Amino acid sequence: MLEQNKWYNDTDTMHKISQSKSKLNSELEPEELKNIELKKTEIVARQILLYFFDFYRTVTPLFDKARFYRIPFKEYDKFRENDKIRFSHEFYRLRRAGFIKKYFDGKEYQIELLPKGQKLLKRHITQDLEIHFPEKWDKKWRIVIFDIPNDKKVKREILRTKLESLGFLKLQESVYVFPFDCLAEIQLLKNLCFIEPYVQYMVVERIETEINLMKKFYDLGILEEKMM
């Protein structure tokens, strides 16, 4: 589940970095101070990029590719109001580096993620993606089946790796299983990787080897007694 504001809520990290710098300023070497500033810059850049995702996730439940990488500048301006100086600096850096652009569409100013920014955003989202574990299991299985062409083998490996990191178990080649609802998360992965035609999500009530599967998910800590 993707919790709203999780993506760019790095305020605590920024505060700790600032505190460390203040306390140790006289003790740190120039290179160490440079690394601290670089870390703060990376956090702000990540916040800016992930705001594209969270903005449209909030205003619409549907994944609209035509709008996903574009937001009104006035909305972004509200988001950055707590630290305008730092965000303005990082926004300018991202523009110069070719990650984003700002333009006037005839009605209002827009910010758009360019291909480089889109690629980085996808990486951030897939790294942070998690599946919510319910209090009670509905005794159904979620199966993901994919048949992705060889000319898209990199995307195939991204999907396979992410499924395994989320806790899916491999049933057969290109067939993975999980006990909890994860339709939204799988749909997001399909859309971000542009592999929708090659991936199927199914919900089934019984699998022949489910006793063995349940034991494996128990061992992984995904299924628990209290969920039954």
PyRosetta script that sets phi, psi and omega in degrees:
from pyrosetta import init, pose_from_sequence

init()
pose = pose_from_sequence("MLEQNKWYNDTDTMHKISQSKSKLNSELEPEELKNIELKKTEIVARQILLYFFDFYRTVTPLFDKARFYRIPFKEYDKFRENDKIRFSHEFYRLRRAGFIKKYFDGKEYQIELLPKGQKLLKRHITQDLEIHFPEKWDKKWRIVIFDIPNDKKVKREILRTKLESLGFLKLQESVYVFPFDCLAEIQLLKNLCFIEPYVQYMVVERIETEINLMKKFYDLGILEEKMM")
pose.set_psi(1, 140.8)
pose.set_omega(1, -177.7)
pose.set_phi(2, -104.5)
pose.set_psi(2, 101.6)
pose.set_omega(2, -175.7)
pose.set_phi(3, -77.0)
pose.set_psi(3, 134.5)
pose.set_omega(3, -178.6)
pose.set_phi(4, -58.5)
pose.set_psi(4, 138.4)
pose.set_omega(4, 178.5)
pose.set_phi(5, 74.2)
pose.set_psi(5, -4.7)
pose.set_omega(5, 176.8)
pose.set_phi(6, -61.6)
pose.set_psi(6, -36.1)
pose.set_omega(6, -170.8)
pose.set_phi(7, -62.3)
pose.set_psi(7, -37.8)
pose.set_omega(7, -174.9)
pose.set_phi(8, -124.2)
pose.set_psi(8, 24.0)
pose.set_omega(8, 179.0)
pose.set_phi(9, -92.1)
pose.set_psi(9, 68.4)
pose.set_omega(9, -179.8)
pose.set_phi(10, -104.5)
pose.set_psi(10, 25.2)
pose.set_omega(10, -176.4)
pose.set_phi(11, -59.8)
pose.set_psi(11, -43.5)
pose.set_omega(11, -179.2)
pose.set_phi(12, -61.6)
pose.set_psi(12, -42.4)
pose.set_omega(12, 179.6)
pose.set_phi(13, -62.5)
pose.set_psi(13, -44.4)
pose.set_omega(13, 179.1)
pose.set_phi(14, -60.7)
pose.set_psi(14, -41.1)
pose.set_omega(14, -178.4)
pose.set_phi(15, -64.9)
pose.set_psi(15, -43.4)
pose.set_omega(15, 179.8)
pose.set_phi(16, -63.6)
pose.set_psi(16, -40.4)
pose.set_omega(16, 178.9)
pose.set_phi(17, -63.2)
pose.set_psi(17, -43.3)
pose.set_omega(17, -179.8)
pose.set_phi(18, -63.9)
pose.set_psi(18, -40.8)
pose.set_omega(18, 178.8)
pose.set_phi(19, -62.8)
pose.set_psi(19, -44.1)
pose.set_omega(19, -179.9)
pose.set_phi(20, -60.9)
pose.set_psi(20, -41.1)
pose.set_omega(20, -179.2)
pose.set_phi(21, -65.7)
pose.set_psi(21, -41.4)
pose.set_omega(21, -178.4)
pose.set_phi(22, -65.4)
pose.set_psi(22, -43.8)
pose.set_omega(22, -176.7)
pose.set_phi(23, -71.1)
pose.set_psi(23, -36.7)
pose.set_omega(23, -171.5)
pose.set_phi(24, -108.7)
pose.set_psi(24, 11.1)
pose.set_omega(24, -173.3)
pose.set_phi(25, -53.0)
pose.set_psi(25, -40.5)
pose.set_omega(25, -177.2)
pose.set_phi(26, -77.1)
pose.set_psi(26, -17.5)
pose.set_omega(26, -175.9)
pose.set_phi(27, -98.2)
pose.set_psi(27, -19.2)
pose.set_omega(27, -174.4)
pose.set_phi(28, -82.2)
pose.set_psi(28, 145.0)
pose.set_omega(28, 174.4)
pose.set_phi(29, -76.3)
pose.set_psi(29, 156.3)
pose.set_omega(29, 178.9)
pose.set_phi(30, -52.8)
pose.set_psi(30, -38.4)
pose.set_omega(30, -179.1)
pose.set_phi(31, -66.6)
pose.set_psi(31, -36.2)
pose.set_omega(31, 178.8)
pose.set_phi(32, -68.8)
pose.set_psi(32, -40.0)
pose.set_omega(32, 176.5)
pose.set_phi(33, -62.7)
pose.set_psi(33, -38.6)
pose.set_omega(33, 178.9)
pose.set_phi(34, -63.1)
pose.set_psi(34, -40.4)
pose.set_omega(34, 179.9)
pose.set_phi(35, -66.3)
pose.set_psi(35, -35.9)
pose.set_omega(35, 177.6)
pose.set_phi(36, -64.0)
pose.set_psi(36, -45.9)
pose.set_omega(36, 179.3)
pose.set_phi(37, -64.0)
pose.set_psi(37, -36.7)
pose.set_omega(37, 179.0)
pose.set_phi(38, -64.6)
pose.set_psi(38, -40.5)
pose.set_omega(38, 179.1)
pose.set_phi(39, -62.8)
pose.set_psi(39, -43.0)
pose.set_omega(39, 179.1)
pose.set_phi(40, -63.7)
pose.set_psi(40, -38.6)
pose.set_omega(40, 178.4)
pose.set_phi(41, -64.4)
pose.set_psi(41, -42.4)
pose.set_omega(41, 179.6)
pose.set_phi(42, -62.7)
pose.set_psi(42, -38.9)
pose.set_omega(42, -180.0)
pose.set_phi(43, -64.0)
pose.set_psi(43, -45.3)
pose.set_omega(43, -179.5)
pose.set_phi(44, -64.9)
pose.set_psi(44, -42.4)
pose.set_omega(44, 178.7)
pose.set_phi(45, -60.4)
pose.set_psi(45, -41.8)
pose.set_omega(45, 178.9)
pose.set_phi(46, -64.2)
pose.set_psi(46, -41.4)
pose.set_omega(46, 178.8)
pose.set_phi(47, -61.1)
pose.set_psi(47, -43.5)
pose.set_omega(47, -179.3)
pose.set_phi(48, -62.8)
pose.set_psi(48, -47.8)
pose.set_omega(48, -177.5)
pose.set_phi(49, -65.3)
pose.set_psi(49, -43.7)
pose.set_omega(49, -177.6)
pose.set_phi(50, -71.0)
pose.set_psi(50, -18.5)
pose.set_omega(50, 177.0)
pose.set_phi(51, -64.2)
pose.set_psi(51, -31.0)
pose.set_omega(51, 176.8)
pose.set_phi(52, -57.8)
pose.set_psi(52, -44.4)
pose.set_omega(52, -179.2)
pose.set_phi(53, -67.5)
pose.set_psi(53, -48.7)
pose.set_omega(53, -173.7)
pose.set_phi(54, -68.1)
pose.set_psi(54, -32.2)
pose.set_omega(54, -179.4)
pose.set_phi(55, -61.7)
pose.set_psi(55, -51.6)
pose.set_omega(55, -177.7)
pose.set_phi(56, -78.1)
pose.set_psi(56, -21.9)
pose.set_omega(56, 173.1)
pose.set_phi(57, -67.7)
pose.set_psi(57, -27.8)
pose.set_omega(57, -179.7)
pose.set_phi(58, -81.9)
pose.set_psi(58, -42.1)
pose.set_omega(58, -172.9)
pose.set_phi(59, -85.5)
pose.set_psi(59, -19.1)
pose.set_omega(59, 179.4)
pose.set_phi(60, -149.5)
pose.set_psi(60, 138.0)
pose.set_omega(60, 178.5)
pose.set_phi(61, -78.9)
pose.set_psi(61, -10.3)
pose.set_omega(61, -177.1)
pose.set_phi(62, -96.3)
pose.set_psi(62, 149.2)
pose.set_omega(62, 178.7)
pose.set_phi(63, -91.0)
pose.set_psi(63, 105.9)
pose.set_omega(63, -177.6)
pose.set_phi(64, -106.9)
pose.set_psi(64, 102.1)
pose.set_omega(64, -175.8)
pose.set_phi(65, -60.5)
pose.set_psi(65, -33.2)
pose.set_omega(65, -177.0)
pose.set_phi(66, -66.1)
pose.set_psi(66, -27.7)
pose.set_omega(66, -176.6)
pose.set_phi(67, -109.1)
pose.set_psi(67, -14.7)
pose.set_omega(67, -170.1)
pose.set_phi(68, -59.4)
pose.set_psi(68, -36.2)
pose.set_omega(68, -175.4)
pose.set_phi(69, -97.9)
pose.set_psi(69, 19.3)
pose.set_omega(69, -178.7)
pose.set_phi(70, -139.1)
pose.set_psi(70, 132.1)
pose.set_omega(70, 177.0)
pose.set_phi(71, -135.6)
pose.set_psi(71, 149.8)
pose.set_omega(71, 175.7)
pose.set_phi(72, -64.9)
pose.set_psi(72, 136.9)
pose.set_omega(72, -178.5)
pose.set_phi(73, -60.5)
pose.set_psi(73, -33.0)
pose.set_omega(73, -178.6)
pose.set_phi(74, -62.9)
pose.set_psi(74, -32.2)
pose.set_omega(74, 177.9)
pose.set_phi(75, -71.8)
pose.set_psi(75, -41.7)
pose.set_omega(75, 177.2)
pose.set_phi(76, -63.9)
pose.set_psi(76, -37.1)
pose.set_omega(76, -179.0)
pose.set_phi(77, -61.8)
pose.set_psi(77, -35.7)
pose.set_omega(77, 177.0)
pose.set_phi(78, -66.3)
pose.set_psi(78, -41.2)
pose.set_omega(78, -177.1)
pose.set_phi(79, -63.4)
pose.set_psi(79, -36.6)
pose.set_omega(79, -173.3)
pose.set_phi(80, -92.0)
pose.set_psi(80, 3.8)
pose.set_omega(80, -170.1)
pose.set_phi(81, -63.6)
pose.set_psi(81, -21.3)
pose.set_omega(81, -179.6)
pose.set_phi(82, -73.9)
pose.set_psi(82, -20.5)
pose.set_omega(82, -178.3)
pose.set_phi(83, -151.2)
pose.set_psi(83, 63.8)
pose.set_omega(83, -171.6)
pose.set_phi(84, -64.2)
pose.set_psi(84, -36.4)
pose.set_omega(84, -177.1)
pose.set_phi(85, -63.4)
pose.set_psi(85, -50.5)
pose.set_omega(85, -178.3)
pose.set_phi(86, -66.3)
pose.set_psi(86, -41.8)
pose.set_omega(86, -178.9)
pose.set_phi(87, -68.6)
pose.set_psi(87, -35.7)
pose.set_omega(87, 177.8)
pose.set_phi(88, -64.1)
pose.set_psi(88, -41.6)
pose.set_omega(88, 179.1)
pose.set_phi(89, -63.3)
pose.set_psi(89, -45.6)
pose.set_omega(89, -177.0)
pose.set_phi(90, -72.4)
pose.set_psi(90, -34.0)
pose.set_omega(90, 176.5)
pose.set_phi(91, -61.4)
pose.set_psi(91, -43.4)
pose.set_omega(91, 178.8)
pose.set_phi(92, -63.4)
pose.set_psi(92, -41.0)
pose.set_omega(92, 179.8)
pose.set_phi(93, -64.4)
pose.set_psi(93, -42.2)
pose.set_omega(93, 179.4)
pose.set_phi(94, -65.2)
pose.set_psi(94, -35.5)
pose.set_omega(94, 176.8)
pose.set_phi(95, -65.5)
pose.set_psi(95, -46.5)
pose.set_omega(95, -178.7)
pose.set_phi(96, -64.6)
pose.set_psi(96, -32.5)
pose.set_omega(96, -178.1)
pose.set_phi(97, -82.4)
pose.set_psi(97, -4.4)
pose.set_omega(97, 176.4)
pose.set_phi(98, 84.4)
pose.set_psi(98, 23.1)
pose.set_omega(98, 177.9)
pose.set_phi(99, -89.7)
pose.set_psi(99, -35.1)
pose.set_omega(99, -178.4)
pose.set_phi(100, -139.4)
pose.set_psi(100, 164.0)
pose.set_omega(100, 173.4)
pose.set_phi(101, -141.1)
pose.set_psi(101, 154.8)
pose.set_omega(101, 176.8)
pose.set_phi(102, -119.4)
pose.set_psi(102, 133.9)
pose.set_omega(102, -178.6)
pose.set_phi(103, -151.8)
pose.set_psi(103, 163.9)
pose.set_omega(103, 178.9)
pose.set_phi(104, -102.7)
pose.set_psi(104, 124.2)
pose.set_omega(104, -175.2)
pose.set_phi(105, -94.8)
pose.set_psi(105, 10.9)
pose.set_omega(105, -178.5)
pose.set_phi(106, 102.2)
pose.set_psi(106, -20.2)
pose.set_omega(106, 178.6)
pose.set_phi(107, -120.2)
pose.set_psi(107, -42.8)
pose.set_omega(107, -178.2)
pose.set_phi(108, -157.4)
pose.set_psi(108, 166.5)
pose.set_omega(108, 178.1)
pose.set_phi(109, -77.6)
pose.set_psi(109, 140.6)
pose.set_omega(109, 179.4)
pose.set_phi(110, -123.1)
pose.set_psi(110, 153.6)
pose.set_omega(110, 170.5)
pose.set_phi(111, -115.0)
pose.set_psi(111, 133.1)
pose.set_omega(111, -178.3)
pose.set_phi(112, -129.2)
pose.set_psi(112, 137.2)
pose.set_omega(112, 175.0)
pose.set_phi(113, -79.4)
pose.set_psi(113, 126.0)
pose.set_omega(113, 175.5)
pose.set_phi(114, -83.7)
pose.set_psi(114, 169.3)
pose.set_omega(114, -176.4)
pose.set_phi(115, -49.6)
pose.set_psi(115, -40.7)
pose.set_omega(115, 178.7)
pose.set_phi(116, -62.5)
pose.set_psi(116, -41.9)
pose.set_omega(116, 179.2)
pose.set_phi(117, -68.8)
pose.set_psi(117, -37.1)
pose.set_omega(117, 178.5)
pose.set_phi(118, -62.0)
pose.set_psi(118, -42.1)
pose.set_omega(118, -179.6)
pose.set_phi(119, -63.7)
pose.set_psi(119, -43.1)
pose.set_omega(119, -179.6)
pose.set_phi(120, -68.6)
pose.set_psi(120, -38.4)
pose.set_omega(120, 178.0)
pose.set_phi(121, -62.0)
pose.set_psi(121, -44.3)
pose.set_omega(121, 178.8)
pose.set_phi(122, -58.7)
pose.set_psi(122, -40.5)
pose.set_omega(122, -179.7)
pose.set_phi(123, -64.0)
pose.set_psi(123, -43.4)
pose.set_omega(123, 179.1)
pose.set_phi(124, -62.6)
pose.set_psi(124, -44.9)
pose.set_omega(124, -177.0)
pose.set_phi(125, -64.7)
pose.set_psi(125, -48.3)
pose.set_omega(125, -177.3)
pose.set_phi(126, -66.9)
pose.set_psi(126, -30.3)
pose.set_omega(126, 177.5)
pose.set_phi(127, -67.2)
pose.set_psi(127, -37.6)
pose.set_omega(127, -174.8)
pose.set_phi(128, -93.0)
pose.set_psi(128, -6.0)
pose.set_omega(128, -175.0)
pose.set_phi(129, -62.3)
pose.set_psi(129, 132.2)
pose.set_omega(129, 178.2)
pose.set_phi(130, -136.6)
pose.set_psi(130, 158.0)
pose.set_omega(130, 176.9)
pose.set_phi(131, -109.2)
pose.set_psi(131, 132.3)
pose.set_omega(131, 179.4)
pose.set_phi(132, -73.8)
pose.set_psi(132, 132.3)
pose.set_omega(132, 176.6)
pose.set_phi(133, -95.1)
pose.set_psi(133, 122.0)
pose.set_omega(133, -179.0)
pose.set_phi(134, -74.9)
pose.set_psi(134, 165.8)
pose.set_omega(134, 177.2)
pose.set_phi(135, -71.2)
pose.set_psi(135, -35.7)
pose.set_omega(135, 179.5)
pose.set_phi(136, -125.3)
pose.set_psi(136, 137.0)
pose.set_omega(136, 177.9)
pose.set_phi(137, -85.9)
pose.set_psi(137, 134.9)
pose.set_omega(137, -179.1)
pose.set_phi(138, -84.7)
pose.set_psi(138, 7.7)
pose.set_omega(138, 177.6)
pose.set_phi(139, 64.9)
pose.set_psi(139, 22.8)
pose.set_omega(139, 176.9)
pose.set_phi(140, -112.7)
pose.set_psi(140, 155.4)
pose.set_omega(140, -178.4)
pose.set_phi(141, -111.3)
pose.set_psi(141, 140.3)
pose.set_omega(141, 176.4)
pose.set_phi(142, -105.4)
pose.set_psi(142, 124.1)
pose.set_omega(142, -176.5)
pose.set_phi(143, -118.7)
pose.set_psi(143, 132.8)
pose.set_omega(143, 176.1)
pose.set_phi(144, -113.7)
pose.set_psi(144, 123.0)
pose.set_omega(144, 179.1)
pose.set_phi(145, -119.0)
pose.set_psi(145, 134.7)
pose.set_omega(145, 178.5)
pose.set_phi(146, -140.2)
pose.set_psi(146, 147.3)
pose.set_omega(146, 176.7)
pose.set_phi(147, -137.6)
pose.set_psi(147, 81.9)
pose.set_omega(147, -172.8)
pose.set_phi(148, -97.4)
pose.set_psi(148, 127.6)
pose.set_omega(148, -176.7)
pose.set_phi(149, -57.5)
pose.set_psi(149, 157.1)
pose.set_omega(149, -179.0)
pose.set_phi(150, -63.2)
pose.set_psi(150, -28.1)
pose.set_omega(150, 179.1)
pose.set_phi(151, -72.9)
pose.set_psi(151, -4.2)
pose.set_omega(151, 175.3)
pose.set_phi(152, -122.1)
pose.set_psi(152, 31.6)
pose.set_omega(152, -173.9)
pose.set_phi(153, -65.3)
pose.set_psi(153, -28.1)
pose.set_omega(153, 177.4)
pose.set_phi(154, -64.5)
pose.set_psi(154, -44.5)
pose.set_omega(154, 178.2)
pose.set_phi(155, -65.8)
pose.set_psi(155, -34.4)
pose.set_omega(155, 177.6)
pose.set_phi(156, -62.2)
pose.set_psi(156, -42.1)
pose.set_omega(156, 179.9)
pose.set_phi(157, -71.5)
pose.set_psi(157, -33.3)
pose.set_omega(157, 176.0)
pose.set_phi(158, -62.0)
pose.set_psi(158, -46.4)
pose.set_omega(158, 179.4)
pose.set_phi(159, -63.1)
pose.set_psi(159, -46.7)
pose.set_omega(159, -178.6)
pose.set_phi(160, -60.4)
pose.set_psi(160, -46.1)
pose.set_omega(160, -179.3)
pose.set_phi(161, -63.6)
pose.set_psi(161, -40.9)
pose.set_omega(161, -178.9)
pose.set_phi(162, -69.0)
pose.set_psi(162, -40.0)
pose.set_omega(162, 177.6)
pose.set_phi(163, -59.2)
pose.set_psi(163, -44.0)
pose.set_omega(163, -179.6)
pose.set_phi(164, -66.5)
pose.set_psi(164, -38.5)
pose.set_omega(164, 179.7)
pose.set_phi(165, -69.8)
pose.set_psi(165, -26.3)
pose.set_omega(165, 177.6)
pose.set_phi(166, -78.2)
pose.set_psi(166, -13.8)
pose.set_omega(166, 178.4)
pose.set_phi(167, 110.1)
pose.set_psi(167, 3.9)
pose.set_omega(167, 177.1)
pose.set_phi(168, -64.2)
pose.set_psi(168, 147.7)
pose.set_omega(168, 173.6)
pose.set_phi(169, -107.8)
pose.set_psi(169, 145.5)
pose.set_omega(169, -178.7)
pose.set_phi(170, -84.4)
pose.set_psi(170, 120.9)
pose.set_omega(170, 176.3)
pose.set_phi(171, -86.0)
pose.set_psi(171, -49.5)
pose.set_omega(171, 177.1)
pose.set_phi(172, -146.7)
pose.set_psi(172, -178.9)
pose.set_omega(172, 177.5)
pose.set_phi(173, -60.4)
pose.set_psi(173, 122.6)
pose.set_omega(173, 179.4)
pose.set_phi(174, 65.4)
pose.set_psi(174, 24.7)
pose.set_omega(174, 175.3)
pose.set_phi(175, -132.5)
pose.set_psi(175, 118.4)
pose.set_omega(175, -176.5)
pose.set_phi(176, -125.4)
pose.set_psi(176, 151.5)
pose.set_omega(176, -175.9)
pose.set_phi(177, -130.8)
pose.set_psi(177, 148.7)
pose.set_omega(177, 178.9)
pose.set_phi(178, -149.8)
pose.set_psi(178, 147.6)
pose.set_omega(178, -175.3)
pose.set_phi(179, -83.0)
pose.set_psi(179, -17.6)
pose.set_omega(179, -172.5)
pose.set_phi(180, -113.4)
pose.set_psi(180, 158.6)
pose.set_omega(180, 178.5)
pose.set_phi(181, -58.8)
pose.set_psi(181, 130.7)
pose.set_omega(181, 179.7)
pose.set_phi(182, -150.3)
pose.set_psi(182, 29.1)
pose.set_omega(182, -178.5)
pose.set_phi(183, -58.6)
pose.set_psi(183, -46.0)
pose.set_omega(183, -177.8)
pose.set_phi(184, -62.2)
pose.set_psi(184, -41.1)
pose.set_omega(184, -178.5)
pose.set_phi(185, -68.3)
pose.set_psi(185, -40.8)
pose.set_omega(185, 178.8)
pose.set_phi(186, -68.3)
pose.set_psi(186, -39.4)
pose.set_omega(186, 178.0)
pose.set_phi(187, -62.1)
pose.set_psi(187, -39.3)
pose.set_omega(187, 178.3)
pose.set_phi(188, -62.8)
pose.set_psi(188, -46.0)
pose.set_omega(188, 178.6)
pose.set_phi(189, -61.1)
pose.set_psi(189, -42.1)
pose.set_omega(189, 178.9)
pose.set_phi(190, -60.7)
pose.set_psi(190, -44.2)
pose.set_omega(190, -177.9)
pose.set_phi(191, -69.9)
pose.set_psi(191, -42.5)
pose.set_omega(191, -178.4)
pose.set_phi(192, -65.2)
pose.set_psi(192, -34.3)
pose.set_omega(192, -178.8)
pose.set_phi(193, -94.0)
pose.set_psi(193, -2.3)
pose.set_omega(193, -179.0)
pose.set_phi(194, 55.4)
pose.set_psi(194, 50.3)
pose.set_omega(194, -179.7)
pose.set_phi(195, -126.9)
pose.set_psi(195, 25.7)
pose.set_omega(195, -176.9)
pose.set_phi(196, -53.0)
pose.set_psi(196, -43.8)
pose.set_omega(196, -176.2)
pose.set_phi(197, -67.8)
pose.set_psi(197, -14.9)
pose.set_omega(197, -171.5)
pose.set_phi(198, -106.6)
pose.set_psi(198, 1.4)
pose.set_omega(198, -175.0)
pose.set_phi(199, -126.6)
pose.set_psi(199, 132.2)
pose.set_omega(199, 178.2)
pose.set_phi(200, -120.6)
pose.set_psi(200, 140.3)
pose.set_omega(200, 178.1)
pose.set_phi(201, -116.6)
pose.set_psi(201, 128.1)
pose.set_omega(201, -177.5)
pose.set_phi(202, -130.5)
pose.set_psi(202, 152.8)
pose.set_omega(202, 173.8)
pose.set_phi(203, -119.5)
pose.set_psi(203, 122.3)
pose.set_omega(203, -178.6)
pose.set_phi(204, -126.0)
pose.set_psi(204, 152.5)
pose.set_omega(204, -176.7)
pose.set_phi(205, -93.3)
pose.set_psi(205, -19.4)
pose.set_omega(205, -178.6)
pose.set_phi(206, -149.5)
pose.set_psi(206, 139.3)
pose.set_omega(206, 173.8)
pose.set_phi(207, -126.8)
pose.set_psi(207, 137.6)
pose.set_omega(207, -175.4)
pose.set_phi(208, -54.5)
pose.set_psi(208, -37.1)
pose.set_omega(208, -176.9)
pose.set_phi(209, -102.9)
pose.set_psi(209, 28.5)
pose.set_omega(209, -171.1)
pose.set_phi(210, -67.8)
pose.set_psi(210, -28.0)
pose.set_omega(210, 177.3)
pose.set_phi(211, -61.5)
pose.set_psi(211, -43.8)
pose.set_omega(211, 177.9)
pose.set_phi(212, -66.0)
pose.set_psi(212, -38.9)
pose.set_omega(212, 178.3)
pose.set_phi(213, -64.2)
pose.set_psi(213, -43.4)
pose.set_omega(213, 179.3)
pose.set_phi(214, -59.3)
pose.set_psi(214, -42.0)
pose.set_omega(214, 178.9)
pose.set_phi(215, -61.9)
pose.set_psi(215, -42.1)
pose.set_omega(215, -179.8)
pose.set_phi(216, -65.1)
pose.set_psi(216, -41.0)
pose.set_omega(216, 179.2)
pose.set_phi(217, -69.8)
pose.set_psi(217, -31.0)
pose.set_omega(217, 173.0)
pose.set_phi(218, -63.7)
pose.set_psi(218, -46.2)
pose.set_omega(218, -178.9)
pose.set_phi(219, -61.8)
pose.set_psi(219, -32.2)
pose.set_omega(219, 179.4)
pose.set_phi(220, -79.7)
pose.set_psi(220, -11.1)
pose.set_omega(220, -178.5)
pose.set_phi(221, 82.7)
pose.set_psi(221, 12.1)
pose.set_omega(221, 179.8)
pose.set_phi(222, -84.8)
pose.set_psi(222, -45.8)
pose.set_omega(222, 172.4)
pose.set_phi(223, -94.2)
pose.set_psi(223, 141.5)
pose.set_omega(223, 178.0)
pose.set_phi(224, -134.2)
pose.set_psi(224, 158.4)
pose.set_omega(224, -178.1)
pose.set_phi(225, -56.5)
pose.set_psi(225, -40.2)
pose.set_omega(225, -176.0)
pose.set_phi(226, -66.7)
pose.set_psi(226, -15.1)
pose.set_omega(226, 179.6)
pose.set_phi(227, -83.3)
pose.set_psi(227, -14.6)
pose.set_omega(227, -173.8)
pose.set_phi(228, -81.7)
pose.dump_pdb("model.pdb")
